[in-house]
């Protein structure tokens, strides 16, 4: 019988300060080996600082960080050949040609990916002889991703991997990330794209004010907040005149359901949604002579969860 595999990343009580500002305040996070964990949070929540502590680029002011069982600062020499890092910016010589840089980085590893195949997959062939500074923002982003994964790392950190990419390039990047996970690579990524997290992630960690405030699978997160006793996480959405009586609507639809006006004139009923719930909601509107427009029954999304937990949007 095989022993359980140790977590790829273990963060306990992480604190990171910049002068008087505390960016990370006692953050705890565990990333299981072979999983893909998406870290979500508004700007300034502490996501990038946390990743930089894991990568060894920042020294924590408190707490402990272990990556593949090693200290990212004290054991940097042993850890760096085993991880890949995609930064938001920096780390690439501005004058170097794209494919030259990719071949150079590949040569530093014992068993790298095929450079030409990787470049083709990420649409870099057409700009392979172009200096980095002359690449478009999307091309620079794709080259940064290629550099992070070309060495076949055990663990890769991706900071906003599809920021600024067009739809085609984004989907090509998603396919590469999914292939890495299939191959057993552990992936930790930050993103502002909720559809990206929902599609890719095994686990989603929501960070706010320097702490992880929720961590679970995308489905369980959607089901765990403001859902019914059966955990369906369904909801009814519709549009109607401003200022409906939310208490009366909540009572009318079903016990345990909650109605809220989440934007002016936009309503949401959450809880144990059944056909009777839907019928009661439309009957209540009809009794007031109200036509509910764009009526839909759908599952709660990560965006709904994020708004509930933080009270603000992701950006």
C-alpha positions in Angstrom: 0.0 0.0 0.0 1.5 3.4 -1.1 1.9 6.2 1.5 -0.3 9.3 0.9 1.5 11.8 -1.3 2.6 15.0 0.6 1.0 18.3 -0.4 2.8 20.2 -3.1 2.4 23.5 -1.3 1.8 24.1 2.4 1.3 27.6 3.7 0.6 28.3 7.4 0.1 31.7 8.9 1.9 33.5 6.1 2.5 37.2 6.8 4.1 39.6 4.3 4.5 43.3 4.9 5.7 46.2 2.8 6.6 49.0 5.2 3.4 49.9 7.1 1.2 47.9 4.7 0.5 44.2 5.5 -0.4 42.5 2.2 -0.7 39.0 3.6 -2.2 38.5 7.1 -1.9 35.0 8.4 -2.8 33.2 5.2 -3.3 29.4 5.2 -3.4 27.3 2.1 -2.7 23.7 1.1 -2.3 22.6 -2.5 -2.5 18.8 -3.1 0.0 17.2 -5.5 -1.3 16.8 -9.0 -4.2 19.3 -8.6 -4.9 22.7 -10.1 -5.7 25.4 -7.6 -7.0 28.7 -8.8 -6.5 31.7 -6.4 -9.1 34.4 -6.8 -9.2 37.8 -5.2 -9.6 41.5 -5.9 -6.6 43.6 -6.7 -4.5 44.1 -3.5 -5.9 41.0 -1.8 -2.4 39.4 -1.4 -2.5 36.8 -4.2 0.7 37.8 -6.0 2.7 38.4 -2.7 1.7 34.8 -1.6 2.9 33.3 -4.9 6.1 35.3 -4.7 6.8 33.9 -1.3 6.2 30.3 -2.6 8.5 31.0 -5.5 11.3 32.3 -3.3 11.2 35.9 -4.6 9.9 37.3 -1.3 11.0 36.5 2.2 7.9 36.0 4.5 7.7 38.2 7.6 5.8 35.4 9.5 4.5 31.9 9.1 5.9 29.0 7.1 5.9 28.1 3.4 6.9 24.7 2.1 6.9 23.9 -1.6 7.5 20.3 -2.6 8.6 19.9 1.1 11.3 22.6 0.8 11.8 26.1 2.1 11.6 28.3 -1.1 14.3 30.7 0.2 16.7 28.4 2.2 16.4 25.5 -0.3 16.1 27.6 -3.5 18.9 25.9 -5.4 17.3 22.5 -4.9 13.8 23.7 -5.6 14.2 25.9 -8.7 14.8 23.0 -11.2 11.6 21.4 -10.0 9.2 24.3 -10.4 8.1 26.6 -13.2 7.2 30.3 -12.7 5.2 32.6 -14.9 5.4 36.2 -13.6 3.1 39.0 -14.5 6.0 41.0 -15.8 9.8 40.9 -15.9 12.4 38.2 -16.0 13.0 38.2 -19.7 15.8 40.0 -21.6 14.2 42.7 -23.8 16.6 42.2 -26.7 16.5 38.4 -26.9 14.6 36.7 -29.6 11.6 34.7 -28.5 12.6 31.3 -29.6 16.3 31.8 -28.6 15.1 32.5 -25.1 12.9 29.4 -25.1 15.7 27.2 -26.4 18.1 28.6 -23.8 15.7 27.9 -20.9 15.0 24.4 -22.3 18.7 23.6 -22.4 18.9 24.2 -18.6 16.7 21.1 -17.9 17.4 17.4 -18.2 14.1 16.5 -20.0 12.5 19.6 -21.5 9.5 19.7 -23.8 10.0 19.9 -27.5 10.6 23.6 -28.1 9.2 23.7 -31.7 6.0 21.8 -30.7 5.5 24.0 -27.7 6.0 27.2 -29.8 3.6 25.9 -32.4 1.0 25.1 -29.8 1.1 28.5 -28.3 1.2 30.3 -31.7 4.8 31.6 -31.2 6.3 30.2 -34.5 5.5 33.4 -36.4 7.3 35.6 -34.0 10.2 33.2 -33.0 12.9 35.6 -34.4 11.3 38.7 -32.9 13.0 40.4 -29.9 10.9 40.3 -26.8 10.5 44.0 -26.6 8.8 44.0 -30.0 6.3 41.3 -29.3 2.7 42.2 -28.7 1.4 42.0 -25.1 -0.4 38.7 -26.0 2.8 37.2 -27.5 4.9 38.2 -24.5 2.3 36.5 -22.3 2.4 33.3 -24.3 6.2 33.3 -24.3 6.2 33.7 -20.5 3.9 30.7 -20.2 6.1 28.6 -22.5 9.2 29.5 -20.5 7.4 28.4 -17.3 6.5 25.0 -18.6 9.3 24.0 -21.1 11.3 22.3 -18.4 8.6 19.8 -17.4 8.3 21.2 -13.9 6.6 19.2 -11.1 4.9 22.3 -10.0 4.1 25.5 -11.9 3.0 28.9 -10.7 1.0 30.9 -13.2 0.1 34.5 -12.5 -2.7 35.7 -14.7 -1.8 33.2 -17.5 -4.4 34.5 -20.1 -4.4 38.2 -19.3 -4.6 40.2 -22.5 -5.0 37.1 -24.8 -7.6 36.9 -27.5 -10.2 34.1 -27.4 -8.3 31.7 -29.6 -5.0 32.1 -27.7 -6.9 31.8 -24.4 -8.4 28.5 -25.4 -5.0 27.2 -26.6 -3.5 28.2 -23.2 -6.3 26.4 -21.4 -5.7 23.3 -23.4 -2.0 23.3 -22.6 -2.7 23.8 -18.9 -5.2 20.9 -18.9 -2.6 18.7 -20.6 -0.1 19.6 -17.9 -2.5 18.6 -15.2 -3.3 15.4 -17.0 0.5 14.7 -17.0 0.5 15.0 -13.2 1.9 18.6 -12.9 0.6 20.5 -9.9 -0.6 24.0 -11.0 -1.3 27.1 -8.9 -2.7 30.0 -10.9 -4.1 33.4 -10.1 -6.8 34.8 -12.4 -9.4 37.5 -12.7 -11.4 35.3 -15.1 -14.1 33.4 -13.3 -14.9 31.2 -16.3 -11.2 30.3 -16.4 -11.3 29.1 -12.7 -14.6 27.3 -13.2 -13.3 25.4 -16.3 -9.8 24.6 -15.1 -9.7 24.4 -11.3 -10.0 21.3 -9.0 -9.9 23.7 -6.1 -10.6 27.4 -5.8 -9.2 29.6 -3.0 -10.8 33.0 -2.5 -8.4 35.5 -0.9 -9.5 38.8 0.6 -7.6 41.2 2.8 -4.6 38.9 2.9 -6.4 35.7 4.0 -8.1 32.7 2.4 -11.7 33.2 3.3 -13.0 30.1 1.4 -11.4 27.1 -0.3 -13.3 24.2 -2.0 -14.1 22.8 -5.4 -16.0 25.3 -7.7 -19.2 23.2 -7.4 -19.0 23.0 -3.6 -18.3 26.7 -3.3 -21.4 27.4 -5.4 -23.5 25.0 -3.3 -22.2 26.1 0.1 -23.3 29.7 0.4 -27.0 30.7 0.4 -28.1 27.3 -1.0 -30.9 25.1 0.1 -30.7 22.3 2.6 -30.1 19.9 -0.3 -27.2 22.0 -1.4 -28.5 22.4 -5.0 -27.3 26.0 -5.2 -30.0 26.8 -7.8 -31.4 30.3 -8.1 -34.1 32.2 -10.0 -33.1 35.4 -11.6 -35.4 38.0 -13.1 -35.7 41.8 -13.8 -38.5 43.9 -12.5 -39.2 47.5 -11.3 -36.9 48.8 -8.5 -37.7 48.3 -4.9 -39.8 45.1 -4.7 -40.7 44.0 -1.2 -38.0 41.4 -0.7 -39.4 40.1 2.6 -42.8 39.5 1.1 -41.3 37.8 -1.9 -39.2 35.6 0.2 -42.2 34.5 2.3 -44.3 33.9 -0.8 -41.9 31.6 -2.6 -40.9 29.0 0.0 -39.5 28.6 3.5 -35.8 28.9 3.5 -35.6 30.9 0.3 -34.1 34.3 0.2 -34.9 37.1 -2.3 -32.4 39.9 -2.9 -32.0 42.8 -5.3 -28.4 42.3 -6.3 -28.4 45.2 -8.7 -31.0 47.9 -9.4 -34.0 46.1 -10.8 -32.2 42.8 -10.9 -33.5 40.1 -8.5 -32.3 36.7 -7.3 -34.1 34.0 -5.3 -31.8 31.5 -3.7 -32.4 28.4 -1.8 -34.1 25.0 -2.4 -35.5 26.0 -5.8 -38.2 23.6 -7.2 -41.0 24.0 -9.8 -43.3 25.1 -7.0 -40.8 27.9 -6.1 -40.8 29.1 -9.6 -44.6 29.0 -9.8 -44.9 30.9 -6.5 -42.5 33.6 -7.6 -44.3 34.2 -10.9 -47.7 34.1 -9.1 -46.5 36.7 -6.6 -45.4 39.0 -9.4 -48.7 38.5 -11.2 -50.6 39.4 -8.1 -48.9 42.8 -8.3 -49.3 43.2 -12.0 -45.5 42.8 -12.5 -44.0 41.1 -15.6 -40.7 39.4 -14.6 -38.4 39.8 -17.5 -35.4 37.6 -18.5 -36.6 35.0 -16.0 -34.2 32.1 -15.7 -33.4 29.2 -13.4 -29.7 28.6 -13.1 -27.0 27.4 -10.8 -25.0 29.8 -8.6 -21.7 30.8 -10.1 -18.3 31.6 -8.6 -19.1 35.2 -9.3 -22.2 35.0 -7.0 -20.1 33.3 -4.3 -17.4 35.9 -4.6 -19.8 38.8 -4.3 -21.4 37.1 -1.3 -18.1 36.5 0.5 -16.3 39.8 -0.3 -19.1 42.2 -1.1 -17.4 43.4 -4.2 -16.4 42.3 -7.7 -13.3 40.5 -8.6 -11.7 43.5 -10.4 
